Amino acid sequence: MNKIKEQAIKLIKMTPDADVDSLEDVLKEIYFKMQVDRGVAEIDAGLGISNEKAKKQLKKWLKD
């Protein structure tokens, strides 16, 4: 079995039954994990921003 399939199966098994009522719920969990993994990879690559810079940007956005 390939690595991607194994990761998907592991994620599905780890998700509590109470959180899964449909295939759509499973897909949402997979999509969420993909986004988290992408964010972690960006931070590891030095593409993230500091909390201070993020706070300043949010303040600017919320003012406008």
N, CA, C and O atoms as a Maestro MAE file, in Angstrom:
{
 s_m_m2io_version
 :::
 2.0.0
}

f_m_ct {
 s_m_title
 :::
 protein
 m_atom[256] {
  # First column is atom index #
  i_m_mmod_type
  r_m_x_coord
  r_m_y_coord
  r_m_z_coord
  i_m_residue_number
  s_m_chain_name
  s_m_pdb_residue_name
  s_m_pdb_atom_name
  i_m_atomic_number
  :::
  1 25 0.854 -1.174 0.000 1 A "MET " " N  " 7
  2 3 0.000 0.000 0.000 1 A "MET " " CA " 6
  3 2 0.904 1.241 0.000 1 A "MET " " C  " 6
  4 15 1.923 1.276 0.689 1 A "MET " " O  " 8
  5 25 0.520 2.247 -0.773 2 A "ASN " " N  " 7
  6 3 1.394 3.420 -0.826 2 A "ASN " " CA " 6
  7 2 1.221 4.318 0.397 2 A "ASN " " C  " 6
  8 15 0.256 4.196 1.152 2 A "ASN " " O  " 8
  9 25 2.165 5.207 0.567 3 A "LYS " " N  " 7
  10 3 2.236 6.050 1.772 3 A "LYS " " CA " 6
  11 2 1.000 6.948 1.924 3 A "LYS " " C  " 6
  12 15 0.488 7.106 3.033 3 A "LYS " " O  " 8
  13 25 0.528 7.526 0.845 4 A "ILE " " N  " 7
  14 3 -0.626 8.426 0.909 4 A "ILE " " CA " 6
  15 2 -1.863 7.677 1.389 4 A "ILE " " C  " 6
  16 15 -2.600 8.158 2.250 4 A "ILE " " O  " 8
  17 25 -2.076 6.507 0.829 5 A "LYS " " N  " 7
  18 3 -3.227 5.698 1.218 5 A "LYS " " CA " 6
  19 2 -3.126 5.317 2.700 5 A "LYS " " C  " 6
  20 15 -4.118 5.360 3.427 5 A "LYS " " O  " 8
  21 25 -1.939 4.950 3.129 6 A "GLU " " N  " 7
  22 3 -1.729 4.601 4.536 6 A "GLU " " CA " 6
  23 2 -2.025 5.775 5.453 6 A "GLU " " C  " 6
  24 15 -2.638 5.600 6.505 6 A "GLU " " O  " 8
  25 25 -1.591 6.983 5.061 7 A "GLN " " N  " 7
  26 3 -1.856 8.174 5.864 7 A "GLN " " CA " 6
  27 2 -3.355 8.451 5.951 7 A "GLN " " C  " 6
  28 15 -3.858 8.806 7.017 7 A "GLN " " O  " 8
  29 25 -4.071 8.290 4.841 8 A "ALA " " N  " 7
  30 3 -5.518 8.531 4.824 8 A "ALA " " CA " 6
  31 2 -6.228 7.534 5.738 8 A "ALA " " C  " 6
  32 15 -7.114 7.911 6.504 8 A "ALA " " O  " 8
  33 25 -5.843 6.278 5.657 9 A "ILE " " N  " 7
  34 3 -6.458 5.261 6.505 9 A "ILE " " CA " 6
  35 2 -6.180 5.546 7.976 9 A "ILE " " C  " 6
  36 15 -7.071 5.427 8.816 9 A "ILE " " O  " 8
  37 25 -4.957 5.918 8.280 10 A "LYS " " N  " 7
  38 3 -4.591 6.236 9.668 10 A "LYS " " CA " 6
  39 2 -5.423 7.419 10.177 10 A "LYS " " C  " 6
  40 15 -5.924 7.389 11.301 10 A "LYS " " O  " 8
  41 25 -5.566 8.447 9.358 11 A "LEU " " N  " 7
  42 3 -6.342 9.618 9.758 11 A "LEU " " CA " 6
  43 2 -7.802 9.236 10.004 11 A "LEU " " C  " 6
  44 15 -8.397 9.673 10.989 11 A "LEU " " O  " 8
  45 25 -8.376 8.435 9.129 12 A "ILE " " N  " 7
  46 3 -9.769 8.012 9.287 12 A "ILE " " CA " 6
  47 2 -9.932 7.204 10.575 12 A "ILE " " C  " 6
  48 15 -10.904 7.391 11.307 12 A "ILE " " O  " 8
  49 25 -8.989 6.312 10.850 13 A "LYS " " N  " 7
  50 3 -9.069 5.505 12.065 13 A "LYS " " CA " 6
  51 2 -8.926 6.354 13.325 13 A "LYS " " C  " 6
  52 15 -9.513 6.031 14.357 13 A "LYS " " O  " 8
  53 25 -8.150 7.440 13.250 14 A "MET " " N  " 7
  54 3 -7.930 8.308 14.411 14 A "MET " " CA " 6
  55 2 -9.107 9.241 14.676 14 A "MET " " C  " 6
  56 15 -9.257 9.736 15.793 14 A "MET " " O  " 8
  57 25 -9.932 9.486 13.680 15 A "THR " " N  " 7
  58 3 -11.045 10.415 13.831 15 A "THR " " CA " 6
  59 2 -12.156 9.755 14.653 15 A "THR " " C  " 6
  60 15 -12.617 8.666 14.312 15 A "THR " " O  " 8
  61 25 -12.586 10.417 15.738 16 A "PRO " " N  " 7
  62 3 -13.655 9.838 16.563 16 A "PRO " " CA " 6
  63 2 -14.933 9.617 15.747 16 A "PRO " " C  " 6
  64 15 -15.292 10.435 14.900 16 A "PRO " " O  " 8
  65 25 -15.607 8.507 16.016 17 A "ASP " " N  " 7
  66 3 -16.846 8.195 15.302 17 A "ASP " " CA " 6
  67 2 -17.864 9.317 15.425 17 A "ASP " " C  " 6
  68 15 -18.634 9.562 14.495 17 A "ASP " " O  " 8
  69 25 -17.876 9.999 16.560 18 A "ALA " " N  " 7
  70 3 -18.841 11.078 16.779 18 A "ALA " " CA " 6
  71 2 -18.639 12.241 15.807 18 A "ALA " " C  " 6
  72 15 -19.559 13.025 15.576 18 A "ALA " " O  " 8
  73 25 -17.435 12.354 15.236 19 A "ASP " " N  " 7
  74 3 -17.132 13.453 14.314 19 A "ASP " " CA " 6
  75 2 -17.385 13.091 12.854 19 A "ASP " " C  " 6
  76 15 -17.200 13.929 11.971 19 A "ASP " " O  " 8
  77 25 -17.804 11.859 12.588 20 A "VAL " " N  " 7
  78 3 -17.966 11.406 11.209 20 A "VAL " " CA " 6
  79 2 -19.380 10.876 10.989 20 A "VAL " " C  " 6
  80 15 -19.738 9.786 11.434 20 A "VAL " " O  " 8
  81 25 -20.165 11.681 10.291 21 A "ASP " " N  " 7
  82 3 -21.531 11.265 9.963 21 A "ASP " " CA " 6
  83 2 -21.707 11.008 8.476 21 A "ASP " " C  " 6
  84 15 -22.721 10.456 8.049 21 A "ASP " " O  " 8
  85 25 -20.712 11.413 7.688 22 A "SER " " N  " 7
  86 3 -20.853 11.271 6.242 22 A "SER " " CA " 6
  87 2 -19.474 11.237 5.589 22 A "SER " " C  " 6
  88 15 -18.459 11.526 6.223 22 A "SER " " O  " 8
  89 25 -19.463 10.884 4.333 23 A "LEU " " N  " 7
  90 3 -18.224 10.913 3.570 23 A "LEU " " CA " 6
  91 2 -17.676 12.341 3.505 23 A "LEU " " C  " 6
  92 15 -16.463 12.552 3.497 23 A "LEU " " O  " 8
  93 25 -18.576 13.305 3.459 24 A "GLU " " N  " 7
  94 3 -18.159 14.706 3.448 24 A "GLU " " CA " 6
  95 2 -17.348 15.040 4.703 24 A "GLU " " C  " 6
  96 15 -16.363 15.773 4.620 24 A "GLU " " O  " 8
  97 25 -17.747 14.514 5.859 25 A "ASP " " N  " 7
  98 3 -16.993 14.742 7.092 25 A "ASP " " CA " 6
  99 2 -15.584 14.166 6.986 25 A "ASP " " C  " 6
  100 15 -14.627 14.785 7.451 25 A "ASP " " O  " 8
  101 25 -15.449 12.993 6.383 26 A "VAL " " N  " 7
  102 3 -14.143 12.375 6.205 26 A "VAL " " CA " 6
  103 2 -13.280 13.250 5.295 26 A "VAL " " C  " 6
  104 15 -12.105 13.486 5.577 26 A "VAL " " O  " 8
  105 25 -13.872 13.721 4.214 27 A "LEU " " N  " 7
  106 3 -13.125 14.574 3.281 27 A "LEU " " CA " 6
  107 2 -12.700 15.885 3.940 27 A "LEU " " C  " 6
  108 15 -11.610 16.392 3.676 27 A "LEU " " O  " 8
  109 25 -13.558 16.430 4.793 28 A "LYS " " N  " 7
  110 3 -13.200 17.658 5.516 28 A "LYS " " CA " 6
  111 2 -12.001 17.418 6.424 28 A "LYS " " C  " 6
  112 15 -11.102 18.255 6.503 28 A "LYS " " O  " 8
  113 25 -11.986 16.273 7.111 29 A "GLU " " N  " 7
  114 3 -10.850 15.932 7.976 29 A "GLU " " CA " 6
  115 2 -9.563 15.808 7.165 29 A "GLU " " C  " 6
  116 15 -8.515 16.306 7.577 29 A "GLU " " O  " 8
  117 25 -9.641 15.155 6.034 30 A "ILE " " N  " 7
  118 3 -8.467 14.993 5.174 30 A "ILE " " CA " 6
  119 2 -7.989 16.347 4.667 30 A "ILE " " C  " 6
  120 15 -6.789 16.624 4.667 30 A "ILE " " O  " 8
  121 25 -8.926 17.196 4.234 31 A "TYR " " N  " 7
  122 3 -8.562 18.525 3.736 31 A "TYR " " CA " 6
  123 2 -7.909 19.360 4.838 31 A "TYR " " C  " 6
  124 15 -6.916 20.046 4.599 31 A "TYR " " O  " 8
  125 25 -8.477 19.298 6.051 32 A "PHE " " N  " 7
  126 3 -7.911 20.041 7.175 32 A "PHE " " CA " 6
  127 2 -6.470 19.602 7.429 32 A "PHE " " C  " 6
  128 15 -5.582 20.436 7.610 32 A "PHE " " O  " 8
  129 25 -6.244 18.285 7.441 33 A "LYS " " N  " 7
  130 3 -4.877 17.787 7.669 33 A "LYS " " CA " 6
  131 2 -3.932 18.248 6.570 33 A "LYS " " C  " 6
  132 15 -2.783 18.596 6.839 33 A "LYS " " O  " 8
  133 25 -4.415 18.251 5.331 34 A "MET " " N  " 7
  134 3 -3.584 18.722 4.220 34 A "MET " " CA " 6
  135 2 -3.167 20.169 4.431 34 A "MET " " C  " 6
  136 15 -2.011 20.527 4.203 34 A "MET " " O  " 8
  137 25 -4.108 21.002 4.867 35 A "GLN " " N  " 7
  138 3 -3.807 22.413 5.079 35 A "GLN " " CA " 6
  139 2 -2.818 22.604 6.226 35 A "GLN " " C  " 6
  140 15 -1.912 23.433 6.138 35 A "GLN " " O  " 8
  141 25 -2.993 21.837 7.301 36 A "VAL " " N  " 7
  142 3 -2.051 21.925 8.433 36 A "VAL " " CA " 6
  143 2 -0.660 21.489 7.981 36 A "VAL " " C  " 6
  144 15 0.330 22.156 8.283 36 A "VAL " " O  " 8
  145 25 -0.584 20.377 7.263 37 A "ASP " " N  " 7
  146 3 0.712 19.895 6.780 37 A "ASP " " CA " 6
  147 2 1.373 20.922 5.861 37 A "ASP " " C  " 6
  148 15 2.585 21.127 5.925 37 A "ASP " " O  " 8
  149 25 0.585 21.558 5.015 38 A "ARG " " N  " 7
  150 3 1.124 22.589 4.112 38 A "ARG " " CA " 6
  151 2 1.671 23.774 4.925 38 A "ARG " " C  " 6
  152 15 2.742 24.301 4.623 38 A "ARG " " O  " 8
  153 25 0.934 24.178 5.943 39 A "GLY " " N  " 7
  154 3 1.383 25.286 6.787 39 A "GLY " " CA " 6
  155 2 2.670 24.959 7.524 39 A "GLY " " C  " 6
  156 15 3.576 25.789 7.604 39 A "GLY " " O  " 8
  157 25 2.748 23.759 8.059 40 A "VAL " " N  " 7
  158 3 3.960 23.336 8.766 40 A "VAL " " CA " 6
  159 2 5.150 23.311 7.803 40 A "VAL " " C  " 6
  160 15 6.249 23.734 8.161 40 A "VAL " " O  " 8
  161 25 4.931 22.818 6.594 41 A "ALA " " N  " 7
  162 3 6.005 22.781 5.601 41 A "ALA " " CA " 6
  163 2 6.472 24.192 5.249 41 A "ALA " " C  " 6
  164 15 7.668 24.426 5.074 41 A "ALA " " O  " 8
  165 25 5.535 25.130 5.145 42 A "GLU " " N  " 7
  166 3 5.906 26.518 4.844 42 A "GLU " " CA " 6
  167 2 6.724 27.120 5.982 42 A "GLU " " C  " 6
  168 15 7.712 27.814 5.741 42 A "GLU " " O  " 8
  169 25 6.318 26.857 7.206 43 A "ILE " " N  " 7
  170 3 7.071 27.371 8.361 43 A "ILE " " CA " 6
  171 2 8.472 26.753 8.378 43 A "ILE " " C  " 6
  172 15 9.464 27.449 8.592 43 A "ILE " " O  " 8
  173 25 8.540 25.440 8.150 44 A "ASP " " N  " 7
  174 3 9.849 24.760 8.119 44 A "ASP " " CA " 6
  175 2 10.755 25.330 7.029 44 A "ASP " " C  " 6
  176 15 11.978 25.322 7.168 44 A "ASP " " O  " 8
  177 25 10.156 25.822 5.950 45 A "ALA " " N  " 7
  178 3 10.923 26.390 4.840 45 A "ALA " " CA " 6
  179 2 11.234 27.870 5.068 45 A "ALA " " C  " 6
  180 15 11.820 28.526 4.206 45 A "ALA " " O  " 8
  181 25 10.840 28.391 6.229 46 A "GLY " " N  " 7
  182 3 11.129 29.788 6.547 46 A "GLY " " CA " 6
  183 2 10.167 30.772 5.900 46 A "GLY " " C  " 6
  184 15 10.481 31.957 5.783 46 A "GLY " " O  " 8
  185 25 9.008 30.302 5.482 47 A "LEU " " N  " 7
  186 3 8.061 31.177 4.791 47 A "LEU " " CA " 6
  187 2 7.002 31.775 5.723 47 A "LEU " " C  " 6
  188 15 6.154 32.553 5.284 47 A "LEU " " O  " 8
  189 25 7.051 31.415 6.989 48 A "GLY " " N  " 7
  190 3 6.068 31.935 7.943 48 A "GLY " " CA " 6
  191 2 6.419 33.355 8.375 48 A "GLY " " C  " 6
  192 15 7.470 33.892 8.025 48 A "GLY " " O  " 8
  193 25 5.510 33.943 9.141 49 A "ILE " " N  " 7
  194 3 5.759 35.271 9.706 49 A "ILE " " CA " 6
  195 2 5.647 35.178 11.222 49 A "ILE " " C  " 6
  196 15 5.035 34.248 11.749 49 A "ILE " " O  " 8
  197 25 6.232 36.131 11.912 50 A "SER " " N  " 7
  198 3 6.210 36.125 13.373 50 A "SER " " CA " 6
  199 2 4.804 36.470 13.881 50 A "SER " " C  " 6
  200 15 3.987 37.044 13.162 50 A "SER " " O  " 8
  201 25 4.550 36.102 15.141 51 A "ASN " " N  " 7
  202 3 3.266 36.450 15.759 51 A "ASN " " CA " 6
  203 2 3.064 37.957 15.776 51 A "ASN " " C  " 6
  204 15 1.962 38.452 15.544 51 A "ASN " " O  " 8
  205 25 4.135 38.674 16.052 52 A "GLU " " N  " 7
  206 3 4.043 40.137 16.120 52 A "GLU " " CA " 6
  207 2 3.630 40.725 14.769 52 A "GLU " " C  " 6
  208 15 2.760 41.593 14.701 52 A "GLU " " O  " 8
  209 25 4.253 40.251 13.713 53 A "LYS " " N  " 7
  210 3 3.912 40.733 12.382 53 A "LYS " " CA " 6
  211 2 2.475 40.361 12.011 53 A "LYS " " C  " 6
  212 15 1.759 41.149 11.393 53 A "LYS " " O  " 8
  213 25 2.065 39.153 12.396 54 A "ALA " " N  " 7
  214 3 0.689 38.722 12.120 54 A "ALA " " CA " 6
  215 2 -0.313 39.591 12.867 54 A "ALA " " C  " 6
  216 15 -1.343 39.974 12.311 54 A "ALA " " O  " 8
  217 25 -0.016 39.903 14.121 55 A "LYS " " N  " 7
  218 3 -0.914 40.763 14.913 55 A "LYS " " CA " 6
  219 2 -1.043 42.137 14.275 55 A "LYS " " C  " 6
  220 15 -2.143 42.682 14.180 55 A "LYS " " O  " 8
  221 25 0.087 42.698 13.835 56 A "LYS " " N  " 7
  222 3 0.048 44.012 13.183 56 A "LYS " " CA " 6
  223 2 -0.794 43.970 11.918 56 A "LYS " " C  " 6
  224 15 -1.579 44.882 11.660 56 A "LYS " " O  " 8
  225 25 -0.633 42.916 11.129 57 A "GLN " " N  " 7
  226 3 -1.399 42.788 9.892 57 A "GLN " " CA " 6
  227 2 -2.892 42.639 10.184 57 A "GLN " " C  " 6
  228 15 -3.722 43.234 9.496 57 A "GLN " " O  " 8
  229 25 -3.233 41.853 11.196 58 A "LEU " " N  " 7
  230 3 -4.639 41.685 11.561 58 A "LEU " " CA " 6
  231 2 -5.258 43.003 12.025 58 A "LEU " " C  " 6
  232 15 -6.389 43.327 11.663 58 A "LEU " " O  " 8
  233 25 -4.510 43.758 12.827 59 A "LYS " " N  " 7
  234 3 -5.018 45.061 13.271 59 A "LYS " " CA " 6
  235 2 -5.294 45.956 12.075 59 A "LYS " " C  " 6
  236 15 -6.313 46.645 12.033 59 A "LYS " " O  " 8
  237 25 -4.395 45.949 11.106 60 A "LYS " " N  " 7
  238 3 -4.571 46.764 9.910 60 A "LYS " " CA " 6
  239 2 -5.817 46.318 9.146 60 A "LYS " " C  " 6
  240 15 -6.618 47.153 8.726 60 A "LYS " " O  " 8
  241 25 -5.984 45.011 8.965 61 A "TRP " " N  " 7
  242 3 -7.137 44.485 8.230 61 A "TRP " " CA " 6
  243 2 -8.449 44.810 8.948 61 A "TRP " " C  " 6
  244 15 -9.451 45.135 8.312 61 A "TRP " " O  " 8
  245 25 -8.427 44.717 10.272 62 A "LEU " " N  " 7
  246 3 -9.657 44.950 11.033 62 A "LEU " " CA " 6
  247 2 -10.041 46.420 11.082 62 A "LEU " " C  " 6
  248 15 -11.213 46.745 11.270 62 A "LEU " " O  " 8
  249 25 -9.069 47.319 10.914 63 A "LYS " " N  " 7
  250 3 -9.348 48.765 10.874 63 A "LYS " " CA " 6
  251 2 -10.075 49.147 9.600 63 A "LYS " " C  " 6
  252 15 -11.012 49.945 9.622 63 A "LYS " " O  " 8
  253 25 -9.636 48.571 8.484 64 A "ASP " " N  " 7
  254 3 -10.170 48.943 7.177 64 A "ASP " " CA " 6
  255 2 -11.577 48.528 6.981 64 A "ASP " " C  " 6
  256 15 -12.152 48.779 5.922 64 A "ASP " " O  " 8
  :::
 }
 m_bond[255] {
  # First column is bond index #
  i_m_from
  i_m_to
  i_m_order
  :::
  1 1 2 1
  2 2 3 1
  3 3 4 2
  4 3 5 1
  5 5 6 1
  6 6 7 1
  7 7 8 2
  8 7 9 1
  9 9 10 1
  10 10 11 1
  11 11 12 2
  12 11 13 1
  13 13 14 1
  14 14 15 1
  15 15 16 2
  16 15 17 1
  17 17 18 1
  18 18 19 1
  19 19 20 2
  20 19 21 1
  21 21 22 1
  22 22 23 1
  23 23 24 2
  24 23 25 1
  25 25 26 1
  26 26 27 1
  27 27 28 2
  28 27 29 1
  29 29 30 1
  30 30 31 1
  31 31 32 2
  32 31 33 1
  33 33 34 1
  34 34 35 1
  35 35 36 2
  36 35 37 1
  37 37 38 1
  38 38 39 1
  39 39 40 2
  40 39 41 1
  41 41 42 1
  42 42 43 1
  43 43 44 2
  44 43 45 1
  45 45 46 1
  46 46 47 1
  47 47 48 2
  48 47 49 1
  49 49 50 1
  50 50 51 1
  51 51 52 2
  52 51 53 1
  53 53 54 1
  54 54 55 1
  55 55 56 2
  56 55 57 1
  57 57 58 1
  58 58 59 1
  59 59 60 2
  60 59 61 1
  61 61 62 1
  62 62 63 1
  63 63 64 2
  64 63 65 1
  65 65 66 1
  66 66 67 1
  67 67 68 2
  68 67 69 1
  69 69 70 1
  70 70 71 1
  71 71 72 2
  72 71 73 1
  73 73 74 1
  74 74 75 1
  75 75 76 2
  76 75 77 1
  77 77 78 1
  78 78 79 1
  79 79 80 2
  80 79 81 1
  81 81 82 1
  82 82 83 1
  83 83 84 2
  84 83 85 1
  85 85 86 1
  86 86 87 1
  87 87 88 2
  88 87 89 1
  89 89 90 1
  90 90 91 1
  91 91 92 2
  92 91 93 1
  93 93 94 1
  94 94 95 1
  95 95 96 2
  96 95 97 1
  97 97 98 1
  98 98 99 1
  99 99 100 2
  100 99 101 1
  101 101 102 1
  102 102 103 1
  103 103 104 2
  104 103 105 1
  105 105 106 1
  106 106 107 1
  107 107 108 2
  108 107 109 1
  109 109 110 1
  110 110 111 1
  111 111 112 2
  112 111 113 1
  113 113 114 1
  114 114 115 1
  115 115 116 2
  116 115 117 1
  117 117 118 1
  118 118 119 1
  119 119 120 2
  120 119 121 1
  121 121 122 1
  122 122 123 1
  123 123 124 2
  124 123 125 1
  125 125 126 1
  126 126 127 1
  127 127 128 2
  128 127 129 1
  129 129 130 1
  130 130 131 1
  131 131 132 2
  132 131 133 1
  133 133 134 1
  134 134 135 1
  135 135 136 2
  136 135 137 1
  137 137 138 1
  138 138 139 1
  139 139 140 2
  140 139 141 1
  141 141 142 1
  142 142 143 1
  143 143 144 2
  144 143 145 1
  145 145 146 1
  146 146 147 1
  147 147 148 2
  148 147 149 1
  149 149 150 1
  150 150 151 1
  151 151 152 2
  152 151 153 1
  153 153 154 1
  154 154 155 1
  155 155 156 2
  156 155 157 1
  157 157 158 1
  158 158 159 1
  159 159 160 2
  160 159 161 1
  161 161 162 1
  162 162 163 1
  163 163 164 2
  164 163 165 1
  165 165 166 1
  166 166 167 1
  167 167 168 2
  168 167 169 1
  169 169 170 1
  170 170 171 1
  171 171 172 2
  172 171 173 1
  173 173 174 1
  174 174 175 1
  175 175 176 2
  176 175 177 1
  177 177 178 1
  178 178 179 1
  179 179 180 2
  180 179 181 1
  181 181 182 1
  182 182 183 1
  183 183 184 2
  184 183 185 1
  185 185 186 1
  186 186 187 1
  187 187 188 2
  188 187 189 1
  189 189 190 1
  190 190 191 1
  191 191 192 2
  192 191 193 1
  193 193 194 1
  194 194 195 1
  195 195 196 2
  196 195 197 1
  197 197 198 1
  198 198 199 1
  199 199 200 2
  200 199 201 1
  201 201 202 1
  202 202 203 1
  203 203 204 2
  204 203 205 1
  205 205 206 1
  206 206 207 1
  207 207 208 2
  208 207 209 1
  209 209 210 1
  210 210 211 1
  211 211 212 2
  212 211 213 1
  213 213 214 1
  214 214 215 1
  215 215 216 2
  216 215 217 1
  217 217 218 1
  218 218 219 1
  219 219 220 2
  220 219 221 1
  221 221 222 1
  222 222 223 1
  223 223 224 2
  224 223 225 1
  225 225 226 1
  226 226 227 1
  227 227 228 2
  228 227 229 1
  229 229 230 1
  230 230 231 1
  231 231 232 2
  232 231 233 1
  233 233 234 1
  234 234 235 1
  235 235 236 2
  236 235 237 1
  237 237 238 1
  238 238 239 1
  239 239 240 2
  240 239 241 1
  241 241 242 1
  242 242 243 1
  243 243 244 2
  244 243 245 1
  245 245 246 1
  246 246 247 1
  247 247 248 2
  248 247 249 1
  249 249 250 1
  250 250 251 1
  251 251 252 2
  252 251 253 1
  253 253 254 1
  254 254 255 1
  255 255 256 2
  :::
 }
}
